[in-house]
Amino acid sequence: MDLTNIIAAVPGVGPALPYLASAVSVCSALAVVLPRPNDTSNPAYGAAYKLVNFVALNFGNARNAAGNAATAVAAAPKATTN
């Protein structure tokens, strides 16, 4: 059984699957460039930011997830001169 037969076995999924994949892709691209809302941001922007991150599947330990404040960028060791 291949993937197309599995998708065809679930009614309503086949036609919607490309649109779902496109929505996840677009939101993933948006989540990278949108700045994180701060305390002075509009609450509507905060809600939109959370929605984009949810659709983009950015949660848990994703670097650009809304709840993840760590940047996870390691500092390079300093060179020593003799």
C-alpha positions in Angstrom: 0.0 0.0 0.0 1.5 3.3 -1.0 1.0 6.8 0.4 -1.6 7.8 -2.2 -3.8 4.9 -1.3 -3.5 5.7 2.4 -4.5 9.4 1.8 -7.4 8.3 -0.5 -8.7 6.0 2.2 -9.3 8.9 4.6 -12.2 11.0 3.2 -11.6 14.7 2.8 -7.8 14.6 3.4 -6.6 14.3 -0.2 -7.8 17.6 -1.5 -6.9 19.5 1.7 -3.4 18.1 2.1 -1.6 20.5 -0.3 -3.3 23.5 1.4 -2.3 22.3 4.8 1.3 21.8 3.7 1.4 25.2 2.1 0.0 26.9 5.3 2.7 25.2 7.4 5.4 26.2 4.9 4.3 29.9 4.7 3.9 30.2 8.5 7.3 28.6 9.0 8.9 31.2 6.7 7.0 34.0 8.5 8.0 32.8 11.9 11.6 33.2 11.1 11.4 36.9 10.1 8.7 38.1 12.5 10.1 39.8 15.6 9.0 38.5 19.0 6.3 40.7 20.6 7.4 42.6 23.6 5.5 44.2 26.5 4.6 47.3 24.5 3.3 45.4 21.4 -0.3 45.4 20.4 -2.1 42.4 21.8 -3.5 41.5 18.4 0.1 41.2 17.1 0.9 38.9 20.0 -2.1 36.7 19.2 -1.1 36.6 15.5 2.4 35.8 16.4 1.3 32.8 18.5 -1.0 31.6 15.7 1.8 31.8 13.2 4.1 29.8 15.5 1.4 27.2 16.2 0.6 26.7 12.5 4.3 26.6 11.7 4.7 23.8 14.3 7.2 25.9 16.4 6.8 24.7 19.9 8.8 22.9 22.4 12.5 23.5 21.8 12.3 25.3 18.5 14.7 28.3 18.4 12.0 30.7 17.3 9.2 29.3 19.5 7.3 32.0 21.4 8.1 30.6 24.9 11.8 30.0 24.2 13.8 33.0 25.3 17.2 31.4 24.9 19.1 32.2 21.8 21.2 29.0 21.8 24.1 30.8 20.2 27.4 29.6 21.7 30.1 32.2 22.2 33.3 31.5 20.3 36.3 31.0 22.5 38.7 33.9 22.6 42.0 33.6 21.0 45.0 34.0 23.3 48.1 35.8 22.3 51.5 34.9 23.6 
